[in-house]
Amino acid sequence: MARPRQPEQGPWHKSKRSNGSQNCVEVSEGTHVFVRDTQNRERGHVEFSREAWTQALRAMK
């Protein structure tokens, strides 16, 4: 049985606005956008389509 194709992903990074506090997330942008808690990386990530992530960022501004 063929394995499902994994999305192409970039490296994980924190926001440039992160001030070094422990309350931040990391993002990996590629064919999808993955978001994870910096303090709990082992718990996995949340996956967004690029369109949904763009809409979320616009809504937060």
DSSP file (Angstrom, degrees, kcal/mol; ACC not computed):
  #  RESIDUE AA STRUCTURE BP1 BP2  ACC     N-H-->O    O-->H-N    N-H-->O    O-->H-N    TCO  KAPPA ALPHA  PHI   PSI    X-CA   Y-CA   Z-CA
    1    1 A M              0   0    0      0, 0.0     2,-0.2     0, 0.0     0, 0.0   0.000 360.0 360.0 360.0 134.3    0.0    0.0    0.0
    2    2 A A        -     0   0    0      1,-0.1     3,-0.0     3,-0.0     0, 0.0  -0.459 360.0-120.0 -74.3 143.1    1.4    3.4   -0.9
    3    3 A R        -     0   0    0     -2,-0.2    -1,-0.1     1,-0.1     2,-0.1  -0.576  34.2-101.3 -79.0 145.1    2.0    5.9    1.8
    4    4 A P        -     0   0    0      0, 0.0     2,-0.2     0, 0.0    -1,-0.1  -0.403  44.3-103.0 -64.3 143.9    0.1    9.2    1.6
    5    5 A R        -     0   0    0     -2,-0.1    -3,-0.0     1,-0.1     0, 0.0  -0.496  33.1-132.6 -71.2 132.5    2.2   12.0    0.3
    6    6 A Q        -     0   0    0     -2,-0.2    -1,-0.1     1,-0.1     3,-0.0  -0.620  27.3-104.0 -83.7 143.6    3.5   14.4    3.0
    7    7 A P        -     0   0    0      0, 0.0     2,-0.4     0, 0.0    -1,-0.1  -0.336  35.7-106.2 -64.9 148.1    3.1   18.2    2.4
    8    8 A E        -     0   0    0     -2,-0.0    23,-2.6     1,-0.0    24,-0.5  -0.638  48.9-170.6 -72.4 126.1    6.2   20.1    1.4
    9    9 A Q  E     -A   30   0A   0     -2,-0.4    21,-0.2    21,-0.2     3,-0.1  -0.923  18.5-142.2-127.5 147.8    7.1   22.1    4.5
   10   10 A G  E     -     0   0A   0     19,-0.7    20,-0.1    -2,-0.4    21,-0.0  -0.319  46.7 -68.5 -90.5-178.9    9.6   24.8    5.4
   11   11 A P  E     -     0   0A   0      0, 0.0    18,-0.5     0, 0.0     2,-0.2  -0.307  54.3-101.2 -69.8 156.2   11.6   25.2    8.6
   12   12 A W  E     +A   28   0A   0     16,-0.2     2,-0.3    -3,-0.1    16,-0.2  -0.549  48.7 172.8 -74.2 142.0    9.8   26.0   11.9
   13   13 A H  E     -A   27   0A   0     14,-1.8    14,-2.9    -2,-0.2     2,-0.2  -0.990  27.1-128.4-149.2 155.7   10.1   29.6   13.0
   14   14 A K  E     -A   26   0A   0     -2,-0.3    12,-0.2    12,-0.2    10,-0.0  -0.626  45.0 -84.5 -96.2 160.8    8.8   31.9   15.7
   15   15 A S    >   -     0   0    0     10,-0.6     3,-1.4    -2,-0.2    -1,-0.1  -0.321  28.6-128.5 -61.0 144.7    7.2   35.3   15.0
   16   16 A K  T 3  S+     0   0    0      1,-0.3    -1,-0.1    -3,-0.1    -2,-0.0   0.721 111.6  59.7 -65.4 -20.1    9.6   38.2   14.6
   17   17 A R  T 3  S+     0   0    0      2,-0.0    -1,-0.3     0, 0.0     2,-0.2   0.490  75.9 117.6 -86.8  -4.0    7.4   39.9   17.2
   18   18 A S    <   -     0   0    0     -3,-1.4     6,-0.1     1,-0.1    -4,-0.0  -0.472  53.1-158.0 -64.5 129.4    8.1   37.2   19.8
   19   19 A N        -     0   0    0     -2,-0.2    -1,-0.1     1,-0.0     3,-0.1   0.126  51.4 -90.3-100.0  21.2    9.9   38.9   22.7
   20   20 A G  S    S+     0   0    0      1,-0.3     4,-0.1     3,-0.0    -2,-0.1   0.475  82.6 140.3  86.9   0.9   11.5   35.8   24.0
   21   21 A S        -     0   0    0      2,-0.1    -1,-0.3     1,-0.1     3,-0.1  -0.276  63.0-119.6 -71.3 166.2    8.6   34.9   26.4
   22   22 A Q  S    S+     0   0    0      1,-0.2     2,-1.0    -3,-0.1    17,-0.3   0.456  95.4  86.7 -85.3  -1.3    7.6   31.3   26.8
   23   23 A N        +     0   0    0     15,-0.1     2,-0.3    14,-0.1    -1,-0.2  -0.549  68.9 103.4-100.6  68.2    4.0   32.1   25.5
   24   24 A C        -     0   0    0     -2,-1.0    14,-1.7    -4,-0.1    15,-0.4  -0.912  55.3-136.1-142.0 168.7    4.6   31.7   21.7
   25   25 A V  E     - B   0  37A   0     -2,-0.3   -10,-0.6    12,-0.2     2,-0.3  -0.823  14.1-133.3-121.2 162.9    4.0   29.3   18.9
   26   26 A E  E     -AB  14  36A   0     10,-2.6    10,-2.2    -2,-0.3     2,-0.4  -0.887  18.0-154.7-114.7 150.2    6.1   28.2   16.0
   27   27 A V  E     -AB  13  35A   0    -14,-2.9   -14,-1.8    -2,-0.3     2,-0.5  -0.963  10.0-164.1-127.6 140.9    5.0   28.0   12.4
   28   28 A S  E     -AB  12  34A   0      6,-2.3     6,-2.5    -2,-0.4     2,-0.5  -0.983  16.5-160.6-122.8 116.8    6.1   25.9    9.4
   29   29 A E  E     + B   0  33A   0    -18,-0.5   -19,-0.7    -2,-0.5     4,-0.2  -0.847  37.2 106.8-105.8 131.0    4.9   27.3    6.1
   30   30 A G  E    S-A    9   0A   0      2,-1.8   -21,-0.2    -2,-0.5    20,-0.0  -0.576  92.2 -24.8-160.8-135.2    4.8   25.1    2.9
   31   31 A T  S    S+     0   0    0    -23,-2.6    19,-0.5    -2,-0.2     2,-0.3   0.791 141.2  17.5 -65.5 -25.5    1.9   23.6    1.0
   32   32 A H  E    S- C   0  49A   0    -24,-0.5    -2,-1.8    17,-0.2     2,-0.5  -0.841  88.1-115.9-130.4 170.7    0.0   23.8    4.3
   33   33 A V  E     -BC  29  48A   0     15,-2.8    15,-2.8    -2,-0.3     2,-0.4  -0.961  25.2-163.1-114.8 123.5    0.7   25.8    7.4
   34   34 A F  E     -BC  28  47A   0     -6,-2.5    -6,-2.3    -2,-0.5     2,-0.4  -0.867   4.3-169.4-104.9 138.5    1.6   23.9   10.6
   35   35 A V  E     +BC  27  46A   0     11,-2.3    11,-2.8    -2,-0.4     2,-0.3  -0.994   9.8 172.4-128.8 132.6    1.4   25.6   14.0
   36   36 A R  E     -B   26   0A   0    -10,-2.2   -10,-2.6    -2,-0.4     2,-0.4  -0.963  37.7-103.0-139.6 157.7    2.7   24.2   17.3
   37   37 A D  E >   -B   25   0A   0      7,-0.4     3,-0.8     3,-0.3   -12,-0.2  -0.664  26.1-142.0 -77.7 125.5    3.2   25.3   20.9
   38   38 A T  G >  S+     0   0    0    -14,-1.7     3,-0.6    -2,-0.4    -1,-0.1   0.851 100.9  46.9 -58.9 -36.6    6.9   26.0   21.5
   39   39 A Q  G 3  S+     0   0    0    -15,-0.4    -1,-0.3   -17,-0.3     3,-0.1   0.655 119.7  38.4 -81.5 -15.1    6.8   24.5   25.0
   40   40 A N  G X   +     0   0    0     -3,-0.8     3,-1.9     1,-0.1    -3,-0.3  -0.319  63.9 146.5-132.0  50.8    4.9   21.3   23.9
   41   41 A R  G X   +     0   0    0     -3,-0.6     3,-1.8     1,-0.3    -1,-0.1   0.831  69.9  64.6 -57.1 -34.4    6.4   20.4   20.5
   42   42 A E  G 3  S+     0   0    0      1,-0.3    -1,-0.3    -3,-0.1     3,-0.1   0.644  88.4  70.1 -67.3 -13.2    5.9   16.7   21.3
   43   43 A R  G <  S-     0   0    0     -3,-1.9    -1,-0.3     1,-0.3     2,-0.2   0.441 105.2-125.2 -85.1   0.8    2.2   17.1   21.3
   44   44 A G    <   -     0   0    0     -3,-1.8    -7,-0.4    -4,-0.1    -1,-0.3  -0.518  26.0 -80.0  95.3-159.9    2.1   17.7   17.6
   45   45 A H        -     0   0    0     -2,-0.2     2,-0.4    -9,-0.1    -9,-0.2  -0.893  23.5-115.2-143.1 167.6    0.7   20.6   15.5
   46   46 A V  E     -C   35   0A   0    -11,-2.8   -11,-2.3    -2,-0.3     2,-0.4  -0.914  32.1-143.5-106.1 137.3   -2.4   22.0   14.0
   47   47 A E  E     +C   34   0A   0     -2,-0.4     2,-0.3   -13,-0.2   -13,-0.2  -0.875  19.4 178.9-109.5 134.0   -2.6   22.1   10.2
   48   48 A F  E     -C   33   0A   0    -15,-2.8   -15,-2.8    -2,-0.4     2,-0.1  -0.922  31.7-114.3-124.9 151.3   -4.2   24.9    8.2
   49   49 A S  E  >  -C   32   0A   0     -2,-0.3     4,-2.3   -17,-0.2     5,-0.2  -0.483  37.7-111.1 -71.2 159.4   -4.6   25.4    4.5
   50   50 A R  H  > S+     0   0    0    -19,-0.5     4,-2.2     1,-0.2     5,-0.2   0.890 119.7  51.7 -61.4 -37.5   -2.6   28.5    3.3
   51   51 A E  H  > S+     0   0    0      2,-0.2     4,-2.2     1,-0.2    -1,-0.2   0.918 109.6  47.9 -65.7 -43.9   -5.9   30.3    2.6
   52   52 A A  H  > S+     0   0    0      2,-0.2     4,-2.2     1,-0.2    -2,-0.2   0.890 111.7  50.6 -64.8 -39.2   -7.3   29.6    6.1
   53   53 A W  H  X S+     0   0    0     -4,-2.3     4,-2.5     2,-0.2    -1,-0.2   0.917 109.6  50.4 -65.1 -43.2   -4.0   30.7    7.7
   54   54 A T  H  X S+     0   0    0     -4,-2.2     4,-2.2     1,-0.2    -2,-0.2   0.912 111.4  48.5 -60.7 -43.2   -4.1   34.0    5.7
   55   55 A Q  H  X S+     0   0    0     -4,-2.2     4,-2.1     2,-0.2    -1,-0.2   0.892 110.4  51.6 -64.4 -39.9   -7.7   34.6    6.8
   56   56 A A  H  X S+     0   0    0     -4,-2.2     4,-1.5     2,-0.2    -2,-0.2   0.920 109.9  48.8 -63.4 -43.9   -6.8   33.9   10.4
   57   57 A L  H  X S+     0   0    0     -4,-2.5     4,-0.9     1,-0.2    -2,-0.2   0.905 110.8  50.4 -64.0 -41.0   -3.9   36.4   10.4
   58   58 A R  H >< S+     0   0    0     -4,-2.2     3,-0.6     1,-0.2    -1,-0.2   0.898 109.3  51.5 -61.6 -40.1   -6.0   39.1    8.8
   59   59 A A  H 3< S+     0   0    0     -4,-2.1    -1,-0.2     1,-0.2    -2,-0.2   0.794 108.0  52.8 -68.2 -28.4   -8.7   38.5   11.5
   60   60 A M  H 3<        0   0    0     -4,-1.5    -1,-0.2     1,-0.2    -2,-0.2   0.664 360.0 360.0 -82.9 -16.3   -6.1   38.9   14.3
   61   61 A K    <<        0   0    0     -4,-0.9    -1,-0.2    -3,-0.6    -2,-0.1   0.487 360.0 360.0 -75.9 360.0   -4.7   42.2   13.1
